Amino acid sequence: MINISGMIVSQYPNVFPHEEVVLLQELLNLPKAIPVASKFFDLFSISNIVVESFTVAEKMGSRNEVPFQIQALSDEPIEFTLNA
């Protein structure tokens, strides 16, 4: 189980990061494993995750910041070999 917390931040103080939030939702709704790369994940030999659930929230008093949380599982692709 992997829990990821983050924040999408617009570079402009009063501008909601609409496009970035939509892109995050599209990525997290994909019905397949998502490749990931980081030195931290490398410590655990994680190169793919499957999103179980996620939340995107509103931060009161801050229009340009959108916090999110992702609950995922590590996943390795399964390769089949056919003997012909």
ZIKALIN-V315642 format. One record per residue. N is the residue number from 1. RES is the residue in three letters. PHI is phi in radians with two decimals (NA if undefined). NEAR is the number of other ideal C-beta (glycine too) atoms within 10 Angstrom. Layout:
n=N res=RES phi=PHI near=NEAR
n=N res=RES phi=PHI near=NEAR
//
This chain:
n=1 res=MET phi=NA near=7
n=2 res=ILE phi=-2.19 near=16
n=3 res=ASN phi=-2.00 near=8
n=4 res=ILE phi=-2.10 near=13
n=5 res=SER phi=-2.06 near=9
n=6 res=GLY phi=-2.73 near=11
n=7 res=MET phi=-2.54 near=12
n=8 res=ILE phi=-1.64 near=18
n=9 res=VAL phi=-2.22 near=15
n=10 res=SER phi=-1.31 near=18
n=11 res=GLN phi=-1.30 near=7
n=12 res=TYR phi=-1.89 near=10
n=13 res=PRO phi=-0.97 near=10
n=14 res=ASN phi=-1.93 near=8
n=15 res=VAL phi=-1.98 near=10
n=16 res=PHE phi=-1.22 near=16
n=17 res=PRO phi=-1.40 near=19
n=18 res=HIS phi=-0.98 near=11
n=19 res=GLU phi=-1.06 near=10
n=20 res=GLU phi=-1.17 near=13
n=21 res=VAL phi=-1.17 near=15
n=22 res=VAL phi=-1.08 near=10
n=23 res=LEU phi=-1.10 near=12
n=24 res=LEU phi=-1.08 near=18
n=25 res=GLN phi=-1.08 near=12
n=26 res=GLU phi=-1.09 near=9
n=27 res=LEU phi=-1.10 near=12
n=28 res=LEU phi=-1.26 near=15
n=29 res=ASN phi=-1.57 near=9
n=30 res=LEU phi=-1.09 near=10
n=31 res=PRO phi=-1.51 near=6
n=32 res=LYS phi=-2.73 near=10
n=33 res=ALA phi=-1.17 near=17
n=34 res=ILE phi=-1.92 near=14
n=35 res=PRO phi=-1.18 near=9
n=36 res=VAL phi=-2.27 near=17
n=37 res=ALA phi=-2.54 near=8
n=38 res=SER phi=-2.87 near=9
n=39 res=LYS phi=-1.09 near=6
n=40 res=PHE phi=-1.14 near=8
n=41 res=PHE phi=-1.09 near=15
n=42 res=ASP phi=-1.03 near=11
n=43 res=LEU phi=-1.04 near=8
n=44 res=PHE phi=-1.93 near=9
n=45 res=SER phi=0.98 near=8
n=46 res=ILE phi=-1.78 near=18
n=47 res=SER phi=-2.18 near=16
n=48 res=ASN phi=-2.48 near=16
n=49 res=ILE phi=-2.26 near=19
n=50 res=VAL phi=-2.06 near=14
n=51 res=VAL phi=-1.32 near=19
n=52 res=GLU phi=-1.54 near=11
n=53 res=SER phi=-2.81 near=9
n=54 res=PHE phi=-2.72 near=16
n=55 res=THR phi=-2.30 near=10
n=56 res=VAL phi=-2.16 near=14
n=57 res=ALA phi=-2.07 near=11
n=58 res=GLU phi=-1.95 near=11
n=59 res=LYS phi=-1.72 near=12
n=60 res=MET phi=-1.06 near=6
n=61 res=GLY phi=1.46 near=6
n=62 res=SER phi=-2.47 near=15
n=63 res=ARG phi=-1.22 near=15
n=64 res=ASN phi=-1.68 near=15
n=65 res=GLU phi=-2.13 near=16
n=66 res=VAL phi=-2.27 near=21
n=67 res=PRO phi=-1.34 near=15
n=68 res=PHE phi=-2.50 near=17
n=69 res=GLN phi=-2.37 near=13
n=70 res=ILE phi=-2.21 near=20
n=71 res=GLN phi=-1.93 near=14
n=72 res=ALA phi=-2.46 near=21
n=73 res=LEU phi=-2.09 near=13
n=74 res=SER phi=-1.28 near=16
n=75 res=ASP phi=-2.57 near=15
n=76 res=GLU phi=-2.03 near=10
n=77 res=PRO phi=-1.11 near=9
n=78 res=ILE phi=-1.70 near=5
n=79 res=GLU phi=-1.99 near=5
n=80 res=PHE phi=-1.82 near=4
n=81 res=THR phi=-2.03 near=5
n=82 res=LEU phi=-1.66 near=4
n=83 res=ASN phi=-1.63 near=3
n=84 res=ALA phi=-1.69 near=3
//
